[in-house]
Amino acid sequence: MISSGLFVLPGLAFARAGPAMIVSYALAALLMVPTILSKVELATAMPRAGGTYFYIERSLGALPGTFAGLANWFSIALKSAFALVGIGAFVHLFNPGLGPIQVKLVVVACCVLFTITNLVSVKLAGKAQVLLVMGLLALLIYFGFQGLGAMHHGHFARFVPHEFTSVLSTAGMVFISFGGLTKIASVSEEIRNPRRNIPLAMFLALGIVGTLYVLVAFVVVGVSDPKLLPDSQTPISLAAEQFMGPVGWVLMAVAAMLAFITTANSGIMSASRSPMAMSRDGLMPDWFRRINKRFQTPHNAIFITSGFMIVVIIFLSLEELVKTASAMMLILFILDNVAVVIMRKSNIPNYRPTIKAPLCPWLQIAAVIVYVFLILEMGAMPLLITGLFALGASVWFLFYINPRVVRESAFVYMVKSIVSPAIRRTGLEEELKQIALERDEVVQDRFDQLVQDCEVLDLEGEIPAKELFRQTAKVLAPRLGIDEDTLYQKFLDRERDSSTVILPGLGIPHVIVEGKNLFEIMLIRCRPGVIFSELNPPVTTMFVLVGSRDERNYHLRALVAIAHICQEKDFKDRWQAARNPEQLRDIVLLSSRQRED
């Protein structure tokens, strides 16, 4: 996040909005909140590598997923190209005699160098990166607080020199500064305790970097010559020289170069993984996921990414590059917010985020409207490039992906559920179940295995308890290897001794049969209810337990497991909302009860 958006962009932002660019940075940070909340929900529900691409493909389908994957690659590559342009700006600062073409050649050479680095190894020095970032933060905080004492208040006299819409359009332009804020979702599959760590990371990053951006922008405006700032591509060094002299200029130049190098290098790595992930899902040719046998790196994806960045550096102006990258990021944020609404409205039981975005869908709808407005305010060129990009993604989908990939999305599931209440089980439901089990680190115990293999009865009409016991005995007797009539009589005798209705609406008929090592579970739902007694309300949920005498201890443990499941929040609502027997089974398997070792 700390890169050209801070070390290059303030001069360009000042040219468009004047001192009010401080508000633009603050507004851009504030407008990130809805997307952070949406991304937190998606990441805690589906902690999978790929981040935005994965969420959008699974929620909206292959066509939006194709666009999202390509746009994610495109925006990260543009941001990395932006960082390389920042290197060029400081190279020119150190050597003013270099012309524009020579500066671009230096930038292209840096891109080639980072490409070679990524081809040879991706084992980045983690501790060195942390030290570099800590040093960078220390330098910027020092700059900010030292600069507060050297402010010229007259620089803020005409705070909004242009129309206020310029502040909004500038906020859209500087969105690229916050492009890395939600990228942690791309590695959510590898994060321990995602419920805590993902939202904590995102909001800490927003608070720290957002505050730092506003502080630095405030100081840059307050100490810099208003006539020099609009034309400066090194605004922080320009400002530092005003109150710290040549030493400040050098310190900020070093800080900027560190930021650019780390951003550009890691950006090539991150961007190249997007086409590789799409290739694994069948949305791109296998060529993109080929791994170099010697270095174990996706060399083809890296070459394409670097080649694209070089073309961007050569042919796009700085302002066009920034606006296009920001427009792409805003579109991805729009799709993230739409994805949350679709996943919620689809009512797929296995979509189980541990943290839910508040005020859904109104917060997401408001965010989409604001993001669309910001995109429109950026001018014709970003819209044209984005439109051509969307057209290209659509053509690619029609001619390459559509004939090859068949995968049902949450949107299709939602439409089918509206048309017909009874819908077959989808691959997405199974995938979400496996994701939730892995996320919660569930190691299935014997109870889970019994539920996985058990019979599930979903009854549509009201039924007397005796008739239910007859149906239950007919299903379970062959599995236990005992006589059906004998089992039926045991159910009747057990109910006559004492009712197995534990709570209103919940029954747990359980009997002991002759034999050894016998134990079976059966799940039953009857929406209208099973009539056990005229004195009690109908029973809608039943867990049937049948076991031999040597399983009495496990019988008790199974009763405890059922008690924990039924006490879970929203259990009754989810049980009643399930559309088929497999969804009923999933509710039990995905329960948060403590498993036995």
N, C-alpha and C positions, 0 to 999 in steps of 0.2 A: 504493500500500500504506500510505503514511503519511497517515492520515486519522482518521476518527471511531473506528476500531478502537484508536487510541492516545490520542486526545485526549478521548474521551467514555467509551469502554467500560470502562476500569479501575475506575471507581466502581461500575458495575453488576456487574462481575466480582467485586469485593471483597465486595459484598453477598451474593453466592451462595457464594463459596469462601473468604472471608477472605484472610489473607496468602498462602495457598496458590494464589491466582490467579496468582502468579509462575510456579508449576509449570504451571498451565493454559496460559499463553502459550508456555512452553518446549515443552510436550507438543504443542501445536498446530503449532509450527514443526517439531518432529521428525516428526510424522505427515504432513507435507507431502512428505517425502523419497521415499516410493514413487511418489507422483503425479508428482513432478518427473522421476524416472527414466523413468516410463512416457511422460510428455509429451515428454521429450527424444528417446526412440526414435521416437515417432510423428512428431514435428516434423522429425527428420532424414530419415525415410523419405518423408514427405509434406509438404514445406514449401509449404503452400498457405494462402491467406487464409481465415479462418474458424475456424482452430484447432480447438477441441473439437468444434464442430458438424461440421466436415468429416471429422474422424477417425472420429467415432461413426457418421455417416451412411454412410461408405464401409465401415466394418467390421461394423456391426450391422444396417444397413438403414434404410429411410426412416422407419419408426415411431420407433425410438430416436433417429434423427437429428432428427426433428421435435421430440421432447421435448427433446433436447439443445439445439437451436437456440433454442427458446422459453425453456428454463430458463436458458440463457446470457444471453439478453436480460433475463429476469426478474431474475436474480441481480445483473447489473451495474446495472440500473435501481434495484434495492433498495439496493445499495451506494452509488449516487449519492444516493438519497433519504436514506440514513443520513448522508452528508456534509452534506446540506442541513439535516438536523435538528441537526447539530453547529453549523452557522452560527446556527441559532435559539437554541441553548443559550448561545452567547457573546453574541448580541444581548440575551438576557435578563440575562446577567451584567453587561453595560454599562448596561442600563436595567431594574433589578429591578421597576419599576412596571408593566411590560407583563404582561398576563394570558396564559393559554395560547392563547386564540383569536387574540390579536394577534400572538403569536410565530409561530403557524402561518401567519398571513397574510403575515408578513415572509418566511418560508421559501418560501411559494408564489410571492411576488414575485421572490425570487432565482431560483427555478426558471424562471419566465417570462423573466427577464433572460438566463439562460444559454441558454434555448431560442432566443431571438432571435439571440444570438451565433452559435449553431450553424447557424441558418438562413441568416445573412448570409455566414459564412465559416468554413472549417475550417483556414485557414492559421495554425496556432498559432505563436507566437513561440518557436521551439525553444531559442534561446540564453537567452531570458528564463526559460523553464521550468527549464533546467539551473541557472541562477543561483538561482532560487527554491528548488529542491530542495537545492542545496548550502548555501544559507543556513539552510534548515530543519534539515538534518542538523547543521550547526554549532551551532545553538541547542539542539538536543536533547542533543548530546554535552556541551555546556557545562552544561546542566541536570543531566545524569546524574552527571558527575564532581564538580560543586559540591555536589550533594545527598548524595553518599557521605560527606562530612564532617559532615553535619548529621543523621545517622540517630539514631533512638531505638530501641535494640535491644529494648526492652520491647514494641514494636509487633509483634514476631514471636513473642511468648511462646506464644500459642495459634495456632500456624501453620495447623492444620487444624481449625477450630472446628466444622465439620459433618462428615458422613460423606464418605469419600474419593470416593464417586460424584459428589459435588458438584464436585470438581476435574475429573473427566472430563466432566461435562455442561457445565461452564464452558469447558473446552477446545474442545468442539464449538461453543459459542456464539461464542467469539472467533476461530473459523476465518475469519470474514469479514475479519479483519485481514490475512490472507494471501491474500485473493482475487485480488489483482493479480499474484501471484508467477509464474504460468504464462501470463499473458496475452500475453507476447512471442510465443507460438506463433501467435497470431492474425495476426501480420505476418511469419511465418517465410518467406513467399514473397519478401519484399524484403530478406532478410538475406544478406549475403555471408558465405561460409564458415560455413554453419549448423552443420557438424560441431563447430566450435570455439566459435562465439559464442553459440549457444543454450544449451548446458549451462553455459558460463561465466557468462552473464548470470543464469540462474536460480539457480545455487548462490551466486554473489556476492550476489544480492538476498536470498536466504535467510539467508546468514551475517550480512550487514550489518543487515538489518531485524530478523531474529530476535534478534540480540544487543542491538540498540537497544531493542526491545520489552521484553525481560527486564530490561535495565538500568533503563529508565524505570519499569517496574512495581515493581521492587525499591525504587527511590528514593521513589516515590509512597507505598508502604506504610510505608516507614521514617520519613518526615518528616510525613505527614498525620495529622490527628486521626482516630482510628478511628471516632469518633461522627459526624463530618461526611462522611467519604469515601463511605459507601454511598449517600448522597443527592445526591452531586455529579455534575453532568453536565460539569463542567470540572475534572477531577481534577488535571491537570498544573499548571494555573494555581493551584489551591488549594495544591498542594505547593510550587510555586515561591515563593509569597508567604510561606511559613513560614521560608525561609532566605535569600531574596533581597529580601524586602520588595515594595513596590508596583512596583518596576522589573521584578522577576522575573515578577510577575503580568502586567504589560503585555507583556513579551517573549514569554511563552508564549501569551498571547492572540493576539498578532500571528502567531506561528508557526502556531497552530491555524487561524486564518482563512485564511492562505495555503494550508495543506494542504486545507482544505475547498473553497476556491474552485477549485483546480486539479483536485481529484478530481471534484467535481460537474460542472464544465464538460466535462472530458474524458470523464466517464462517460456523459453524454448522447450525445456523439459516438460512443463505442464501442458503447453499447447499441443505438443506432438502426441501426448497420450490420449487426446480426444479422438482423433481419427483411428487410433489403435483400438480404443474401447468400442467405437462404432463398428469397426471391422469384426470384432468378436461377436457382436450382436447381428451380424449379417447386413448392416446398413452401408458398409464400405467394402471394397474388394479385399480379399485375403492379403494382398500385396502390402497393405498398410500395417498389418500386425506381424509381419516377418521380423524376426529377431536375429541380430547379428550373432553368429555362432561364437565368435571370439570374445566380443565385449558385452553380449547379452543386452543390447540396446535396440530399440525399434528404428533402425537406420533409415528406412524409407519414409516413415512419418516425420522424422527429424529433418530429412532433406527437403521434403515438401514444405514444411513449416518455415524453415529458414529461407527457402527460395521465395516464398510469399512475402516474408518480412523484407527481403532485399528489394523486391518490386515496389512495395509500399514506401520504403525509405526513399527510393529514387524518384517516384512519380507523384506522391502526395505531398501537399504542403502541410506544415505543422498544424494549422487550424483545421484543415479537412481531416487529417489523421485523428486528431483529438475528438472532433465532433462525431466522426463515423464510429470510432471505438465506443464513445459514450452512448450513441444511439443503439448500437448492438447490445450493450449491457442493459440499457433500459428495456429493450424488447425481451431480453432473457428474464429480467425482473418481472415484467408483465406476465410472461408465461409461468413463472414460479408462483405468482399469486393466483392465477387462473387454475393451476394444478392443484393447489390446496382446496379451492372451492369444489372442483370436480371430485377429488378424493373424498371430501366430506359428503357431498350430495349423492355419491354413488352408493353410500351405505354398505360398502364391502366390510363384513364383520372383521376380517383379518387385517384391515387397516387400523393399526393400534398405536398411534403416536403417544409417547410418554408425556409430551408437552403439546398442548393445543394452542394455536394462535387465537387470541381473544377477538371478539367482535366480528367473527367470520359470518357472512361474507362481506359485511359492509366496509370493514377496513381494507380488504383486498380490492373491492370495487373502487373505493376512493383512490387507492394507490394507482390502480390501472389508469384511471381518468387523468390523474396528475402526470403520470409518466408519458402518456400519449401527448398531453399538452407540451411537455418539455421537449419531446421528439420533434413536434411540429414547429417549435420555436427555434430549432437549430438551423433551419434553412433548407434549401433545395438539394444541395449536394449530398448530405448524409441520407436524406430520404431516397434519393435516386440510387445511391450505392446499396442501401438496405433493400430497396425494392428489387433491384437486379439480383441481389444475393438470394432473396426469398424466391424469386422466379427460378433461379438456377437450382435451388434446393428442391423445389417442386418438380422440376423436370427430372432431376436425379431420382426422386422418389418414384415417379410414374414409370420410368423406363428401367430402373435397376432394382429398386427395393420392393415395389409392389408385387412383382411376379415371384419374389423369393421369400419374403418374410410374412408369416401369418401369426400375429400375436395380438390377443385381445386386450384393449386398454380399459381403464376405469370408466372412460366416457362411453364406450360401447356397452359396458356392463350396465351403466346407469340408464341408457336408452332402452336396452332390452328389459330391464326391470320395470320400466314404465309401461312398456308394451305388454309384457306378460309377467305376472308375479312369480311364476314357476320358471326358473332358468337353470340350465345345467351348470355344473361346476366348471370354472375356468382355470386356465394355467396361472393367471394372475393371482387368484385366491391361494393356490398352493404355494406360489412363490412368496407371497406376503407372509404366509404362515411360517415358512422356513426362515425367512428373514427375522421375524419376531422371535422365533425360538433361539436363533443364533445371537440376536441382540441381547436377549435376557439370559444368555448362557445356560439355557435349560438342558439338563442331561436327563433324558426320559427315564423314569423309574417304572416299576412293575405296573402301577396304576395306569400310567400313560400308555403302556404297551397293551394293557387289557382294553382300554378305551379305543385305541387305534384299530383293534381287531374285532370290536364288539358289534352287535346288531343295534341299529338305531331305528326306532319306530316313530313315525310322524303321523299322528291321527288327525283327520279333518273334522270328524263329527263327535258329538258328546257320546259317552259310552259308560255303562255301569262297570264297577270294579270287577265283578265276576267275569264279564266278557273280556275285559282287559287281561285278567289272569289266564284265561283260556288261550288268548293269542300269545301271551308271553310264554306259557308252557309249551305251546306248539313250536315256537322258535328256539327256545333254550334246551329243550329235552334232547334233541339230536346232538347238540354241541357237548352236552354233559354225558351222553350215553345212558340216559335213564328213561323210564316210562313217562309218557306225556301226562297220563291221567294221575299218576302218583305225584308228579310235580305240581299239577294243578291243585290237587287236594291239599298239598303242603301250603300253598299260597293262601287257600281259603282258611285252613286251620290257624295259620299265623295271624291273619287279619282278625279272626274271631277271638283269639287270645288277647290281642291289644292292637290298636290301630297303628298302621305304619305311616300315617300322615303326620309328619314331624312339625311342619309349619303350614299356615294357610297357603294353599297352592302347591306345596311340595310334599311328595311321598317317597319313601325309600323302602319298598317291600324287600325283605331279606329273609331267606330261609336256609336251613341246613339240610343237606342230602347225604345219602349213603355213598361211600366210596373214598378214594384217597386222591390228594393233589388236584382237587376239582375247585375251580373258581371262575365264575363268569359275571360280567357286568352287562347291563342293557340300559340304553338311554331311551327315554320315552317323552314325547311332547304331545299334548292334546290341547290345542288352543281353546276349544269350547269347554274342556274339562272332563275329568273322570269322576264319576259320582261314587264316592265311598260311603257317604252317609247324608241323609237329608239335613242333619244338624250342622254339617261342615260345608264350606264353600268347595266347588269343584277343584280338583287337583290338575294343574297344567304341566307340572314338571315332575318326572319320576326317574329315579336311579334304582334299578333292580339289581340286587346282589344275591347270587346263589353259590354256595360253597360247601365243601365237605368238612367234617368235624376237625380234621387236622389243620384246616385253614382258618380256625376261629380267631387267632391273633391277627392274621392279615385282614380278616373281616372287619375287625375294629379299626385298623389303620385306614381301610378304604372308607369307612364311615367318617373318619376325621377328615380325610381328603375331600370328600363330598361336602362336608360342612364348610370348609374353607372356600371351596369353589362357589357355593351358593351365597356366601356372605360378601362376595366381591361387589364392588360398586357397579351398578347398572347391569348386574347379571340378569335380572328378570327381563329388563328391556331388550337386551341383546338376545336372550333366549327366545323371546316372542317374535323378534324381528328377523330371526334366521329364516332363510328362504328354502332350505332343503336339509336333509339329514346330515350331509357332510359339514355344513356350517354349524349345526348343533355339535357335532363331534369336535370341530375346531375350537369352539368356545371353551370346552373342557380342557383340550390339550394346551391352549394358550393361557390358561389360568396362571395367576402369579403365586399360587400356593408353593410352599417349600417342599422340594422333592426329597425323597429318601435316598440315602447313599447306596 
